[in-house]
């Protein structure tokens, strides 16, 4: 994937006009074709570099396979369950979303649902339209003093909590990532789920749909709740088990439910929708003018920033790649990838365990983005079509390559102020060490042999190991270059280990035939970094 080479973007769902306008102002060609059939989408996507969707378009593995040039899928919204993220990752396609774009709209709808449940506003309004005046039938409850359980305390969950606190509700909650100290700052007492069920009057869910959250509310959990508990789901269909919810409503264990989302949309089974104690909407969480404008604007700006090399935000599956745009990390990523390629070439294997060790305080947090870069280098030139920072970790695992990272704050001189990266193939003597000088990745050491003058790791390189006492290898190489009109751009030799030394030669172009050189050396490799 050639970052920054985006040219053509397809918008396949209805989005605010500002999305198209921002993309075009950023120099991108835009095709806006909402409502495509599956077959039409497969045709249209073939020559597109980017795809922007809301929730209607299903970005399946088949769609991704048909997209020969696709580099990024942008989801104008938070959830990405309509995108096959694993298939995208495998192909090296970046997936990004706009996690803040519709947070306020979704939170406000949730609050509205809670109010409607408490006072049965939709049912009373429908009764009035039928010409009735049923004041006694629609007896409600006050929210003041009631306990609201917020399951999922991310952006939307915390917005709901703070708003409902204004109604005098006590807010408790659960989130496996947000710490209790953090949730306490916005007034939510975190408790284990087993303690939440019997304490709450209302439950609202704000988690992604994951295997761990599918059916979070089920027959078992409903049985542990207070009788008449009220349930709100404006997150994703499937978090609340719809069959269990219907049974709880029918038995009275659940007093009412407000649903904006369903397992199947639109729902074919109407039993839940038709239940008198259920309020339902057709997935309106993000359906405000403000949210649509915000999401369209944010995803367009994110893709323009990617195309112009300014940066990456909202990345779902390539967090390491987001670091690749920072000026200070670009050369280190290039170094890690180059070291992986050199190690693979010298070690002659891809499978096994590779240890990445970062040395020096400047690289304390670098392991997260250097690990996939090393993996990408190790896999380069293999059977995979293209290895990027997006798919390197996944493809490495499938290739039987395990890459782990350690760190030490201490780096030897003269690199203590900048840092060093060591990459070792476990169980073998193969190890390469490099650093960055200015913005140039350089090699410091290979298999215990050090370079007094570090060798630049860029462009066409020829690496060979030969007897230190035999100078004929270099002479043979220069002769080969003169025959083909090539040039020797740089030459660096290592210290002597066991009577041999390594040489790294920068070439103007790769050599097609090394047969004259091979008898003069122990081993020789060509790379293009």
C-alpha positions in Angstrom: 0.0 0.0 0.0 1.5 3.3 -1.1 0.5 5.8 1.5 -0.4 9.2 0.3 -1.2 8.0 -3.2 -4.9 8.2 -2.9 -6.6 9.5 -6.1 -10.2 8.2 -6.4 -12.7 7.8 -3.6 -16.2 6.2 -3.8 -18.9 7.4 -1.5 -21.5 4.6 -1.5 -23.9 5.8 1.1 -25.8 9.1 1.5 -23.6 11.6 3.3 -23.6 15.3 3.9 -22.5 17.3 0.8 -19.6 18.7 2.8 -17.9 15.2 2.6 -17.6 15.4 -1.2 -16.6 19.0 -1.1 -13.8 18.5 1.3 -12.4 15.5 -0.6 -12.5 17.4 -3.9 -10.9 20.5 -2.3 -8.1 18.1 -1.2 -7.4 17.1 -4.7 -9.2 13.8 -4.8 -11.6 12.5 -7.5 -14.9 11.6 -6.0 -17.7 9.3 -7.2 -20.9 9.6 -5.1 -23.2 6.6 -5.8 -25.4 5.8 -2.8 -27.8 2.8 -3.0 -25.6 0.5 -5.1 -26.5 -3.1 -5.4 -23.9 -5.7 -4.4 -23.1 -6.3 -8.1 -22.8 -2.6 -8.8 -20.6 -2.1 -5.9 -18.3 -4.9 -7.0 -17.9 -3.2 -10.4 -17.5 0.4 -9.1 -14.9 -0.4 -6.4 -12.3 -2.0 -8.7 -10.4 1.2 -9.5 -11.0 3.1 -6.3 -8.3 3.9 -3.8 -10.8 4.9 -1.0 -14.3 3.9 0.0 -16.5 5.9 2.4 -19.6 4.3 3.9 -22.2 4.8 6.6 -24.0 1.7 7.8 -26.0 0.6 4.7 -23.0 -0.6 2.6 -21.6 -3.9 3.7 -17.9 -4.0 3.1 -17.4 -7.8 2.9 -14.4 -9.9 2.1 -15.8 -10.2 -1.5 -16.0 -6.5 -1.9 -12.4 -6.1 -0.6 -11.1 -8.7 -2.9 -12.7 -7.0 -5.9 -11.1 -3.7 -4.8 -7.8 -4.0 -6.5 -6.5 -0.6 -5.6 -8.3 0.0 -2.3 -6.2 1.5 0.5 -8.7 2.8 3.0 -12.3 2.3 4.1 -13.7 5.2 5.9 -16.8 4.7 8.1 -18.7 7.9 8.7 -19.7 6.9 12.2 -18.5 4.9 15.2 -19.3 1.2 14.7 -17.5 -0.8 12.0 -19.5 -4.0 12.2 -20.6 -3.5 8.5 -16.9 -3.7 7.6 -15.0 -7.0 7.6 -12.1 -5.6 9.5 -10.1 -8.9 9.5 -10.4 -9.2 5.7 -9.4 -5.6 5.3 -6.4 -6.1 7.6 -5.3 -9.2 5.7 -5.3 -7.3 2.5 -3.5 -4.3 4.0 -6.5 -2.0 3.7 -6.8 0.6 6.4 -10.1 1.0 8.2 -10.9 4.3 10.0 -14.0 5.7 11.7 -15.2 8.9 13.3 -15.6 7.9 16.9 -16.7 11.3 18.1 -18.9 12.4 15.2 -22.3 11.0 16.4 -21.6 10.6 20.1 -23.8 13.5 21.2 -26.7 12.6 19.0 -26.6 8.9 20.2 -26.4 10.1 23.8 -29.3 12.5 23.4 -31.5 9.8 21.8 -30.7 7.5 24.7 -31.7 10.1 27.2 -34.9 10.7 25.2 -35.6 6.9 25.3 -35.2 6.8 29.1 -37.6 9.7 29.5 -40.1 8.0 27.2 -39.9 4.8 29.1 -40.4 6.6 32.4 -43.5 8.5 31.2 -44.8 6.3 28.3 -44.8 9.3 26.1 -45.0 7.5 22.7 -47.9 5.3 23.8 -49.8 8.2 25.2 -49.2 10.2 22.0 -50.5 7.3 19.9 -53.5 7.0 22.2 -54.4 10.7 21.7 -54.2 10.3 17.9 -56.7 7.5 18.2 -59.1 9.9 19.9 -58.6 8.6 23.4 -58.0 10.4 26.7 -56.5 7.7 29.0 -54.9 9.6 31.8 -55.0 6.7 34.3 -53.6 4.1 31.8 -50.3 6.0 31.4 -49.2 6.4 34.9 -45.4 6.9 34.9 -42.5 7.2 37.3 -40.0 9.9 38.3 -36.4 9.5 37.3 -35.2 11.3 40.4 -33.7 8.9 42.9 -33.7 6.0 40.4 -30.5 4.0 39.6 -29.3 3.9 36.0 -26.7 1.3 35.0 -24.5 2.4 32.1 -22.8 -0.6 30.5 -19.9 0.8 28.5 -18.4 4.1 29.7 -16.8 5.4 26.5 -17.8 8.7 24.9 -21.5 8.0 24.6 -21.9 6.2 27.9 -20.3 9.0 29.9 -22.4 11.6 28.0 -25.6 9.7 28.9 -24.5 9.4 32.5 -23.8 13.1 33.1 -27.0 14.1 31.4 -29.2 11.7 33.4 -27.5 12.8 36.7 -29.2 16.2 36.0 -32.5 14.4 36.5 -31.4 13.2 39.9 -30.5 9.6 38.8 -27.8 7.7 40.6 -25.4 6.3 37.9 -23.5 3.1 38.3 -21.7 1.3 35.5 -19.2 -1.2 34.1 -16.4 -1.0 31.6 -13.5 -3.4 31.3 -11.1 -0.6 30.0 -12.1 2.6 31.8 -10.8 2.5 35.4 -13.0 3.2 38.4 -10.9 6.3 39.2 -11.7 7.8 35.7 -15.4 6.9 35.8 -15.7 8.5 39.2 -14.6 11.8 37.7 -17.9 11.9 35.7 -20.0 10.5 38.5 -20.3 6.8 37.7 -19.6 4.2 40.4 -18.1 1.2 38.8 -19.2 -2.2 40.0 -18.9 -5.9 38.8 -21.8 -6.9 36.6 -23.1 -9.3 39.2 -23.6 -6.4 41.6 -25.1 -4.2 39.0 -28.1 -6.4 38.0 -30.0 -6.4 41.3 -29.4 -2.7 42.0 -30.6 -0.9 38.9 -34.0 0.5 37.8 -32.8 1.3 34.2 -30.0 -0.3 32.1 -28.5 1.3 29.0 -25.9 -0.4 26.9 -23.1 1.4 25.1 -20.6 -1.2 24.1 -19.4 -2.4 20.7 -20.8 -5.7 19.4 -18.2 -8.3 20.2 -18.2 -11.9 21.1 -17.9 -10.9 24.8 -20.8 -8.4 24.6 -23.2 -10.5 22.4 -26.2 -11.4 24.6 -24.8 -9.4 27.5 -28.4 -9.1 28.7 -29.9 -12.6 28.5 -32.3 -14.9 30.4 -29.8 -15.4 33.2 -29.0 -11.7 33.7 -32.7 -10.6 33.5 -33.5 -13.1 36.3 -31.0 -11.3 38.5 -32.5 -7.9 37.9 -35.2 -6.1 39.9 -38.6 -6.9 38.6 -39.8 -4.3 36.2 -36.3 -3.2 35.1 -36.3 -0.9 32.1 -33.8 -1.5 29.2 -32.4 0.8 26.6 -30.3 -0.3 23.6 -29.2 2.5 21.2 -25.8 0.8 20.6 -25.9 -2.4 18.5 -28.5 -5.1 17.9 -27.5 -8.3 19.6 -26.0 -6.9 22.8 -29.5 -7.5 24.3 -30.7 -11.1 23.5 -34.0 -10.3 21.8 -35.6 -13.6 22.6 -34.7 -13.2 26.3 -35.9 -9.6 26.3 -39.3 -10.7 24.9 -39.7 -13.4 27.5 -38.8 -10.9 30.3 -41.4 -8.4 28.9 -44.0 -11.1 28.7 -43.4 -12.2 32.3 -43.1 -8.7 33.7 -39.5 -9.1 34.8 -38.7 -6.4 32.3 -41.1 -3.5 32.6 -40.2 -1.8 29.3 -37.6 -1.5 26.6 -36.5 1.2 24.2 -34.7 -0.1 21.1 -33.1 1.8 18.3 -31.2 -1.2 17.0 -31.9 -4.8 16.2 -30.1 -8.0 15.4 -31.7 -7.9 11.9 -32.4 -4.5 10.4 -35.2 -3.9 9.6 -36.5 -6.7 11.9 -38.6 -9.3 10.2 -39.9 -10.7 13.5 -42.2 -8.0 14.8 -43.0 -9.5 18.2 -40.7 -7.1 20.1 -41.7 -4.0 18.0 -45.3 -4.7 18.5 -45.1 -5.3 22.3 -47.1 -2.6 24.1 -44.2 -1.9 26.5 -41.6 -1.5 23.8 -40.6 1.8 22.2 -38.6 1.4 18.9 -36.9 3.5 16.3 -35.4 2.6 13.0 -31.7 3.1 14.0 -31.8 6.8 14.4 -28.9 7.2 16.8 -26.8 9.2 14.4 -29.7 10.6 12.4 -29.4 14.3 13.2 -28.3 17.0 10.8 -25.5 17.9 13.1 -24.1 14.4 13.5 -24.3 13.7 9.7 -22.5 16.9 8.9 -19.9 16.2 11.6 -19.3 12.6 10.5 -19.1 13.5 6.9 -16.7 16.3 7.6 -14.5 14.3 9.9 -14.1 11.3 7.6 -13.4 13.5 4.6 -10.7 15.4 6.5 -9.2 12.2 7.8 -8.9 10.8 4.3 -7.5 14.1 2.9 -4.9 14.1 5.7 -3.9 10.5 4.8 -3.7 11.4 1.1 -1.5 14.4 1.8 0.7 12.7 4.3 -0.4 15.0 7.1 -1.4 12.2 9.5 -3.8 9.4 10.4 -6.6 9.6 12.9 -9.6 7.4 13.7 -7.6 4.3 12.8 -9.3 1.0 13.6 -6.9 -1.7 12.4 -3.5 0.0 11.8 -2.6 1.9 14.9 1.1 1.3 14.1 0.6 3.0 10.8 -0.7 6.2 12.4 2.8 6.6 13.8 4.3 6.3 10.4 3.3 9.9 9.5 5.1 11.5 12.4 8.3 13.0 11.2 10.3 11.7 14.2 9.1 8.1 13.8 9.2 7.7 10.0 12.9 7.0 9.9 12.7 4.5 12.8 9.9 2.6 11.1 12.1 2.5 7.9 15.0 1.3 10.0 12.9 -1.5 11.7 11.6 -2.7 8.3 15.1 -2.6 6.8 16.6 -4.6 9.8 13.8 -7.2 9.4 14.6 -7.5 5.7 18.4 -7.8 6.4 17.8 -10.4 9.1 15.5 -12.4 6.9 18.0 -12.4 4.1 21.0 -13.3 6.3 19.1 -15.8 8.4 17.5 -17.4 5.3 14.2 -18.1 7.2 10.9 -16.5 8.1 9.5 -18.9 10.7 10.6 -18.8 14.3 10.9 -16.2 17.0 12.3 -12.7 16.5 13.2 -10.5 19.4 13.1 -6.8 18.9 15.0 -4.8 21.6 14.8 -1.1 21.7 17.6 0.7 23.6 17.5 4.2 24.9 14.8 6.4 26.5 13.7 8.0 23.2 12.5 4.6 22.1 10.6 3.7 25.3 7.2 3.7 23.6 8.4 2.7 20.1 7.8 -1.1 20.4 4.2 -0.8 19.4 5.0 0.5 15.9 8.5 -1.0 15.4 7.3 -4.6 15.9 4.9 -4.7 12.9 7.6 -2.8 10.9 10.2 -5.6 11.6 7.5 -8.2 10.7 6.9 -6.4 7.4 10.6 -6.5 6.7 10.9 -10.2 7.5 8.0 -11.0 5.2 9.1 -8.8 2.3 9.7 -10.6 -0.9 7.7 -13.6 0.2 4.6 -15.2 -1.4 2.3 -12.4 0.0 1.2 -9.8 -2.5 2.0 -6.9 -0.3 2.9 -6.6 3.4 2.2 -3.4 5.2 2.1 -2.1 8.8 -1.7 -2.9 8.6 -1.4 -6.6 7.9 2.2 -7.4 8.9 1.4 -8.8 12.4 -1.5 -11.0 11.2 0.5 -12.3 8.2 3.5 -13.0 10.4 1.4 -15.1 12.8 0.1 -17.1 9.9 3.6 -17.6 8.5 4.7 -19.0 11.9 6.7 -15.9 12.8 6.5 -14.6 16.4 7.8 -11.1 17.0 8.3 -9.9 20.5 9.6 -6.7 22.0 11.7 -5.7 25.0 13.1 -2.3 26.0 16.0 -0.9 28.0 16.5 2.7 28.8 20.3 2.3 28.5 21.8 2.5 25.0 25.6 2.3 24.5 27.6 5.3 23.2 27.5 7.0 20.8 23.8 6.3 20.4 22.6 6.9 24.0 20.8 10.1 23.0 19.1 8.8 19.9 18.6 5.0 20.6 19.4 1.7 19.0 17.2 -1.1 17.7 18.5 -4.7 17.9 16.7 -7.5 16.0 17.6 -11.1 16.7 16.5 -14.5 15.3 16.1 -16.6 18.3 18.1 -19.9 18.4 20.5 -18.6 15.8 23.6 -16.4 15.8 21.9 -13.9 13.5 21.4 -10.4 14.9 21.4 -6.9 13.3 21.6 -3.6 15.1 20.8 -0.2 13.7 20.0 3.4 14.5 19.0 6.6 12.8 21.4 9.4 11.9 19.6 12.6 11.0 16.7 11.0 9.1 18.8 8.1 7.6 18.4 4.5 8.9 21.9 3.0 9.3 23.3 -0.4 10.2 25.7 -0.6 13.2 26.2 -4.3 13.6 25.6 -7.6 11.9 26.2 -11.0 13.6 28.6 -9.5 16.1 30.6 -7.5 13.5 30.4 -3.8 14.0 30.7 -1.0 11.5 32.9 1.9 12.7 31.1 4.1 10.1 27.5 3.0 10.1 26.1 1.8 6.7 23.0 3.5 5.3 20.1 1.2 4.8 18.4 2.5 1.7 18.3 1.9 -2.1 19.9 -1.0 -3.9 22.4 -2.7 -1.5 24.8 -5.6 -1.9 25.9 -7.3 1.3 28.7 -9.9 1.4 30.9 -11.7 3.9 34.5 -12.5 2.9 38.0 -13.2 4.4 39.4 -10.1 5.8 42.8 -11.0 4.3 41.4 -11.3 0.7 40.9 -7.9 -1.0 39.8 -9.4 -4.3 36.1 -9.3 -3.6 35.9 -5.6 -3.8 38.0 -5.4 -6.9 35.8 -8.1 -8.6 32.7 -6.1 -7.7 34.0 -2.9 -9.1 34.9 -4.8 -12.3 31.3 -6.1 -12.5 29.9 -2.7 -12.1 32.1 -1.2 -14.8 31.0 -3.8 -17.2 27.3 -2.9 -16.8 27.8 0.8 -16.4 26.8 0.7 -12.7 28.2 2.8 -10.0 29.4 2.1 -6.5 27.6 4.7 -4.4 29.0 3.8 -0.9 31.1 1.2 0.7 31.3 0.2 4.4 33.2 -2.7 6.0 32.8 -4.2 9.5 35.3 -5.3 12.1 36.8 -8.7 11.7 35.1 -11.7 13.4 36.8 -15.1 13.0 38.9 -13.8 10.2 36.0 -12.5 8.2 34.3 -9.2 7.7 31.1 -7.9 6.3 30.8 -5.4 3.5 27.8 -3.3 2.6 27.9 -1.7 -0.8 25.4 0.9 -2.1 24.7 0.5 -5.8 23.2 2.7 -8.4 21.2 -0.3 -9.6 21.0 -4.0 -8.7 23.4 -6.4 -10.5 21.8 -9.1 -12.6 24.7 -11.6 -12.4 26.9 -12.3 -9.4 28.6 -15.4 -10.7 32.0 -13.8 -10.9 31.8 -12.5 -7.3 30.5 -15.6 -5.6 33.8 -17.6 -5.6 35.5 -14.6 -3.8 33.1 -14.5 -0.9 31.6 -16.7 1.8 28.1 -15.4 1.1 26.5 -12.5 -0.8 23.0 -11.0 -0.9 21.2 -8.2 -2.8 18.5 -6.1 -1.3 16.5 -3.1 -2.3 15.4 -1.0 0.7 
